[in-house]
C-alpha cells in the first residue's frame, strides 16, 4: 500500500501546473468571487489530464469536446444540487452509467468519463454546500468558470506548441491510457458499469436523502474504490482511506488558523491558505504515480481547504468526512466482493447445467 515508484515523480510538470493554476486564483481575487475557484481549477486540471497529445488541432478538438461535456454536467449539477434528493440520485446514476459505458470509445475516453463523473459529484456537493451556507453562486457563472479553466489549458498548450516548433506533442500525462480506438462492449463491461452506477446512485441517495454532513465524500470514495477486480478495489480503497485521513487531519489543523481571525486579517489569511491549497494540488500532480495514498492525502487536503475557507470548520467536520470516506470505501469493496462471489457461482453453475442437459 505504501510502495513507491521513484520514476513516477514529475516536478517540472507539477510546477508548470501550479503556474497555470495561479491565473484563475488571481482572477477570482480580482473579481471577488472565490466561490468559482474550484470550478476553474478542476476544469483546468482535468482538461490537462485528458490532453491526448499529437497535433495541436487534434488536441484542441478533444479538449474542447471534453470542456463542453464538463460544462453541461456543471450546469446540471449546480442546477439540481439543491433539489429533491431523488432527482440528484437519478442524475448521479445516469451520469455514472454513461461514464462507465464510454469505454466503448477507447480507454482514454473511459478515463475522461471517470474524471467528468468525479467532477459531477464534486459539483453536486458544492451546490448543496453553498445553498446550505447561504453563499451566492450562479449556475452559469460556475459553467463559465469551468469553461474558462479548460480554455486556459488550450491556450497554454497553444503557447507550448508555438514555442517548441509547432510539432506534434506527447500526452502531458503520459502515464494515463492514450488509446482512443473503439471496442465492443462485452457483458462484463456492461455489468460492471451498471453495478458501479447503482452504487454511486445509492450512496448519493444516502448522502443527500438523509442530509448527511459532508456525506458527498461517500459516493466519491466509493467511485474511486470500485475497480474491475476485488484485489484492485481493496488496495485502492485502503490507499484512498489512508489518504483521506491524512488529508482530513492536515486540513483540520490548517483551517484552525482563520477560525480565530476577523475582518481584513481573515481575508489575508484566507488568501494565503488558498495559495497553500494550490501548492498541495501541485504536490498531488507531482506524486500521482509515485504513491496513490500520498497523492490522495495531498488532493484531499487541498480540496477540503478550498471547500471550507468560506466557513472555517472544526475537527468534527473533518471527522465526518473521514467517516463517510470509510463508508464509501467499505460499500465499494463489499459490492465488488459480492459481485465476484456471484460471478464464480454463476461460472460453476454453467458446466453443471450443461452436463445435465447432455
C-alpha positions as CSV (number, residue, x, y, z in Angstrom):
1,X,0.0,0.0,0.0
2,X,2.9,2.4,0.7
3,X,5.1,1.1,-2.1
4,X,6.6,3.9,-4.1
5,X,7.8,4.3,-7.7
6,X,10.5,7.0,-7.8
7,X,10.1,7.2,-11.6
8,X,6.6,8.4,-11.1
9,X,7.7,11.8,-9.6
10,X,7.5,14.7,-12.1
11,X,8.3,18.1,-10.5
12,X,8.7,20.1,-13.7
13,X,5.1,19.2,-14.8
14,X,3.8,20.0,-11.3
15,X,5.5,23.4,-11.2
16,X,4.0,24.2,-14.7
17,X,0.5,23.2,-13.5
18,X,1.0,25.4,-10.4
19,X,2.0,28.4,-12.6
20,X,-1.2,27.9,-14.6
21,X,-3.4,27.5,-11.6
22,X,-2.3,30.9,-10.3
23,X,-4.2,32.5,-13.2
24,X,-7.7,31.6,-12.1
25,X,-6.7,32.3,-8.4
26,X,-5.7,35.8,-9.3
27,X,-8.8,36.3,-11.4
28,X,-11.1,35.2,-8.6
29,X,-9.2,37.5,-6.2
30,X,-9.6,40.4,-8.6
31,X,-13.4,40.0,-9.1
32,X,-14.1,39.0,-5.5
33,X,-15.9,35.8,-6.3
34,X,-13.8,33.0,-4.9
35,X,-16.7,30.5,-4.8
36,X,-15.9,29.9,-8.5
37,X,-12.3,29.0,-8.0
38,X,-12.8,25.2,-7.6
39,X,-14.8,25.0,-10.9
40,X,-12.0,26.8,-12.8
41,X,-9.2,24.7,-11.2
42,X,-11.0,21.4,-11.8
43,X,-11.7,22.5,-15.4
44,X,-8.0,23.3,-15.9
45,X,-6.6,20.2,-14.2
46,X,-9.0,17.7,-15.8
47,X,-8.5,19.3,-19.3
48,X,-4.8,18.8,-18.8
49,X,-5.3,15.2,-17.7
50,X,-7.4,14.4,-20.8
51,X,-5.0,16.0,-23.3
52,X,-4.4,13.2,-25.9
53,X,-1.3,14.8,-27.4
54,X,-0.5,14.7,-31.1
55,X,-1.1,17.6,-33.5
56,X,-2.4,20.8,-32.0
57,X,-5.7,20.5,-34.0
58,X,-6.4,17.0,-32.6
59,X,-5.5,18.1,-29.0
60,X,-7.8,21.2,-29.3
61,X,-10.7,19.2,-30.7
62,X,-10.6,16.6,-27.9
63,X,-10.1,19.2,-25.2
64,X,-13.0,21.3,-26.5
65,X,-15.3,18.3,-26.6
66,X,-14.3,17.4,-23.0
67,X,-14.8,21.0,-21.9
68,X,-18.3,21.2,-23.4
69,X,-19.3,17.9,-21.8
70,X,-18.0,19.2,-18.4
71,X,-19.9,22.4,-18.9
72,X,-23.1,20.5,-19.4
73,X,-22.5,18.4,-16.3
74,X,-21.6,21.6,-14.3
75,X,-24.9,23.2,-15.4
76,X,-26.8,20.1,-14.4
77,X,-25.1,19.7,-11.0
78,X,-25.5,23.3,-9.9
79,X,-29.0,23.3,-11.4
80,X,-30.3,20.4,-9.3
81,X,-27.8,20.3,-6.4
82,X,-30.4,21.9,-4.1
83,X,-33.4,19.9,-5.5
84,X,-35.1,16.8,-4.1
85,X,-32.6,14.0,-3.4
86,X,-34.4,11.6,-5.8
87,X,-33.5,13.7,-8.8
88,X,-30.0,14.1,-7.6
89,X,-29.6,10.3,-7.1
90,X,-31.1,9.6,-10.5
91,X,-28.8,12.0,-12.3
92,X,-25.8,10.5,-10.5
93,X,-26.8,7.0,-11.6
94,X,-27.3,8.1,-15.3
95,X,-24.0,10.1,-15.4
96,X,-22.1,7.2,-13.8
97,X,-23.6,4.7,-16.2
98,X,-22.7,6.7,-19.3
99,X,-19.2,7.3,-17.9
100,X,-18.7,3.6,-17.5
101,X,-20.0,2.8,-21.0
102,X,-17.6,5.3,-22.5
103,X,-15.0,2.5,-22.6
104,X,-16.7,1.6,-25.9
105,X,-14.9,4.7,-27.4
106,X,-11.5,3.8,-26.1
107,X,-9.7,3.6,-22.7
108,X,-8.7,7.2,-22.9
109,X,-12.3,8.3,-23.2
110,X,-13.2,6.0,-20.4
111,X,-10.7,7.9,-18.2
112,X,-12.2,11.2,-19.4
113,X,-15.6,9.9,-18.5
114,X,-14.4,9.0,-15.0
115,X,-13.0,12.4,-14.5
116,X,-16.2,14.1,-15.6
117,X,-18.2,11.7,-13.4
118,X,-16.0,12.7,-10.4
119,X,-16.4,16.4,-11.2
120,X,-20.2,15.9,-11.3
121,X,-20.3,14.5,-7.8
122,X,-18.0,17.3,-6.5
123,X,-20.1,19.9,-8.2
124,X,-23.3,18.5,-6.6
125,X,-21.6,18.7,-3.2
126,X,-20.5,22.3,-3.9
127,X,-24.0,23.3,-5.0
128,X,-25.6,21.7,-1.9
129,X,-23.0,23.2,0.4
130,X,-23.3,26.7,-1.0
131,X,-27.0,26.6,-0.7
132,X,-26.8,25.3,2.9
133,X,-24.3,28.0,3.8
134,X,-26.3,30.8,2.0
135,X,-23.4,31.6,-0.3
136,X,-24.4,33.2,-3.5
137,X,-23.5,31.1,-6.5
138,X,-24.7,31.5,-10.1
139,X,-25.1,28.3,-12.1
140,X,-24.0,29.9,-15.3
141,X,-21.0,31.6,-13.6
142,X,-19.9,28.2,-12.4
143,X,-20.2,26.9,-16.0
144,X,-18.2,29.9,-17.2
145,X,-15.5,29.2,-14.6
146,X,-15.2,25.5,-15.7
147,X,-15.0,26.5,-19.4
148,X,-12.5,29.2,-18.6
149,X,-10.3,26.7,-16.8
150,X,-10.4,24.3,-19.8
151,X,-9.9,27.2,-22.3
152,X,-6.8,28.3,-20.3
153,X,-5.3,24.9,-20.8
154,X,-6.0,25.1,-24.5
155,X,-4.2,28.5,-24.5
156,X,-1.2,27.1,-22.6
157,X,-0.9,24.1,-24.9
158,X,-1.1,26.5,-27.9
159,X,1.8,28.6,-26.5
160,X,3.8,25.5,-25.9
161,X,3.1,24.3,-29.4
162,X,4.4,27.6,-30.8
163,X,7.5,27.8,-28.6
164,X,8.5,24.2,-29.3
165,X,8.4,24.5,-33.0
166,X,4.8,23.6,-33.9
167,X,5.5,19.9,-33.8
168,X,3.3,17.1,-32.5
169,X,3.5,16.8,-28.7
170,X,3.2,13.7,-26.5
171,X,0.5,13.5,-23.8
172,X,1.3,15.8,-20.8
173,X,0.4,12.9,-18.5
174,X,1.9,10.0,-20.5
175,X,1.2,7.6,-17.6
176,X,-2.6,7.7,-18.4
177,X,-4.0,5.5,-21.2
178,X,-4.0,7.1,-24.6
179,X,-5.9,4.5,-26.6
180,X,-8.9,6.0,-28.4
181,X,-9.7,3.0,-30.6
182,X,-13.3,1.8,-30.3
183,X,-14.0,-1.6,-28.8
184,X,-17.1,-3.8,-28.5
185,X,-18.9,-3.7,-25.2
186,X,-18.8,-7.1,-23.5
187,X,-21.3,-8.4,-20.9
188,X,-18.8,-8.0,-18.0
189,X,-18.1,-4.4,-19.1
190,X,-21.8,-3.5,-19.1
191,X,-22.4,-5.4,-15.9
192,X,-19.6,-3.5,-14.1
193,X,-20.9,-0.2,-15.4
194,X,-24.4,-0.9,-14.1
195,X,-23.2,-2.1,-10.7
196,X,-21.0,0.9,-10.4
197,X,-23.8,3.3,-11.3
198,X,-26.2,1.6,-8.9
199,X,-23.6,2.0,-6.0
200,X,-22.9,5.7,-6.8
201,X,-26.6,6.4,-7.2
202,X,-27.3,4.6,-3.9
203,X,-24.6,6.4,-2.0
204,X,-25.7,9.8,-3.4
205,X,-29.3,9.0,-2.3
206,X,-28.0,8.2,1.3
207,X,-25.9,11.4,1.4
208,X,-28.5,13.8,0.1
209,X,-31.6,11.9,1.2
210,X,-30.5,11.9,4.9
211,X,-28.8,15.3,4.6
212,X,-25.6,13.8,6.0
213,X,-23.0,16.3,7.0
214,X,-20.3,16.2,4.2
215,X,-21.9,13.0,3.0
216,X,-20.8,13.6,-0.6
217,X,-17.5,12.1,0.4
218,X,-19.2,8.7,0.5
219,X,-20.0,8.5,-3.3
220,X,-16.6,10.0,-4.2
221,X,-14.8,7.3,-2.1
222,X,-17.0,4.5,-3.5
223,X,-16.3,5.7,-7.0
224,X,-12.5,5.7,-6.5
225,X,-12.5,2.4,-4.7
226,X,-14.6,0.4,-7.2
227,X,-12.2,-1.3,-9.7
228,X,-12.9,-4.3,-12.0
229,X,-11.3,-6.8,-9.6
230,X,-11.7,-7.2,-5.9
231,X,-7.9,-7.1,-5.3
232,X,-7.7,-3.7,-7.0
233,X,-10.7,-2.4,-5.2
234,X,-9.3,-3.4,-1.8
235,X,-5.9,-1.9,-2.4
236,X,-7.1,1.3,-3.9
237,X,-9.8,1.6,-1.3
238,X,-7.3,1.3,1.6
239,X,-5.0,3.8,-0.1
240,X,-7.9,6.2,-0.6
241,X,-8.9,5.8,3.0
242,X,-5.4,6.4,4.3
243,X,-5.1,9.5,2.0
244,X,-8.4,10.8,3.3
245,X,-7.3,10.5,6.9
246,X,-4.0,12.3,6.1
247,X,-5.8,15.0,4.1
248,X,-8.6,15.5,6.7
249,X,-6.1,15.8,9.6
250,X,-3.9,18.3,7.6
251,X,-6.9,20.3,6.6
252,X,-8.3,20.4,10.2
253,X,-5.1,21.8,11.5
254,X,-4.7,24.3,8.7
255,X,-8.4,25.5,8.9
256,X,-8.0,26.3,12.6
257,X,-5.8,29.3,11.6
258,X,-8.6,31.5,10.0
259,X,-11.2,30.4,12.6
260,X,-9.8,32.9,15.2
261,X,-9.3,35.8,12.7
262,X,-11.8,38.5,11.8
263,X,-12.1,41.4,9.3
264,X,-9.3,42.2,6.9
265,X,-6.9,39.9,8.7
266,X,-9.2,36.9,8.0
267,X,-9.3,37.8,4.3
268,X,-5.5,38.0,4.2
269,X,-5.2,34.6,5.9
270,X,-7.8,33.0,3.6
271,X,-5.9,34.2,0.5
272,X,-2.7,32.7,1.9
273,X,-4.4,29.4,2.6
274,X,-5.8,29.3,-1.0
275,X,-2.2,29.5,-2.2
276,X,-1.3,26.7,0.2
277,X,-4.2,24.6,-1.3
278,X,-2.8,25.2,-4.8
279,X,0.7,24.1,-3.7
280,X,-0.8,20.9,-2.2
281,X,-2.5,20.3,-5.6
282,X,0.9,20.8,-7.2
283,X,2.4,18.2,-5.0
284,X,-0.5,15.9,-5.9
285,X,0.2,16.3,-9.6
286,X,3.9,15.6,-8.9
287,X,3.4,12.4,-6.9
288,X,0.3,11.0,-8.6
289,X,2.2,8.0,-9.9
290,X,4.7,7.8,-7.0
291,X,2.2,6.6,-4.4
292,X,-1.6,6.8,-4.6
293,X,-2.1,7.1,-0.8
294,X,0.2,10.2,-0.6
295,X,-1.4,11.6,-3.7
296,X,-4.9,11.1,-2.2
297,X,-3.8,12.9,1.0
298,X,-2.5,15.9,-0.9
299,X,-5.6,16.2,-3.1
300,X,-8.0,15.7,-0.2
301,X,-6.3,18.3,2.0
302,X,-6.3,20.8,-0.9
303,X,-10.0,20.3,-1.7
304,X,-11.0,20.4,1.9
305,X,-9.2,23.7,2.5
306,X,-10.8,25.3,-0.6
307,X,-14.3,24.0,0.3
308,X,-14.1,25.1,3.9
309,X,-12.4,28.5,3.6
310,X,-15.8,30.4,3.2
311,X,-16.9,28.9,6.5
312,X,-14.0,27.6,8.6
313,X,-14.9,24.3,10.2
314,X,-13.8,22.3,13.2
315,X,-12.5,18.8,13.9
316,X,-16.0,17.3,13.8
317,X,-16.4,18.3,10.1
318,X,-13.2,16.6,9.2
319,X,-14.2,13.6,11.2
320,X,-17.4,13.4,9.3
321,X,-15.5,13.3,6.0
322,X,-13.3,10.5,7.2
323,X,-16.3,8.6,8.4
324,X,-18.2,8.8,5.1
325,X,-15.0,8.0,3.2
326,X,-14.7,4.8,5.2
327,X,-18.3,4.0,4.5
328,X,-17.9,4.7,0.8
329,X,-14.8,2.5,0.5
330,X,-16.5,-0.2,2.5
331,X,-19.6,-0.2,0.3
332,X,-17.4,-0.2,-2.9
333,X,-15.3,-3.1,-1.7
334,X,-18.3,-5.1,-0.3
335,X,-20.2,-4.8,-3.6
336,X,-17.2,-5.9,-5.6
337,X,-16.8,-8.9,-3.2
338,X,-20.4,-9.9,-3.6
339,X,-20.2,-9.4,-7.4
340,X,-17.1,-11.6,-7.5
341,X,-18.7,-14.4,-5.5
342,X,-21.8,-14.2,-7.7
343,X,-19.7,-14.4,-10.8
344,X,-17.8,-17.5,-9.5
345,X,-21.1,-19.2,-8.6
346,X,-22.6,-18.5,-12.0
347,X,-19.5,-19.9,-13.7
348,X,-19.7,-23.1,-11.7
349,X,-23.4,-23.5,-12.4
350,X,-23.0,-23.3,-16.1
351,X,-20.9,-26.5,-16.6
352,X,-23.3,-28.3,-14.2
353,X,-26.4,-27.3,-16.2
354,X,-24.6,-28.2,-19.4
355,X,-23.8,-31.7,-18.0
356,X,-27.4,-32.3,-17.0
357,X,-28.7,-31.3,-20.5
358,X,-26.2,-33.6,-22.1
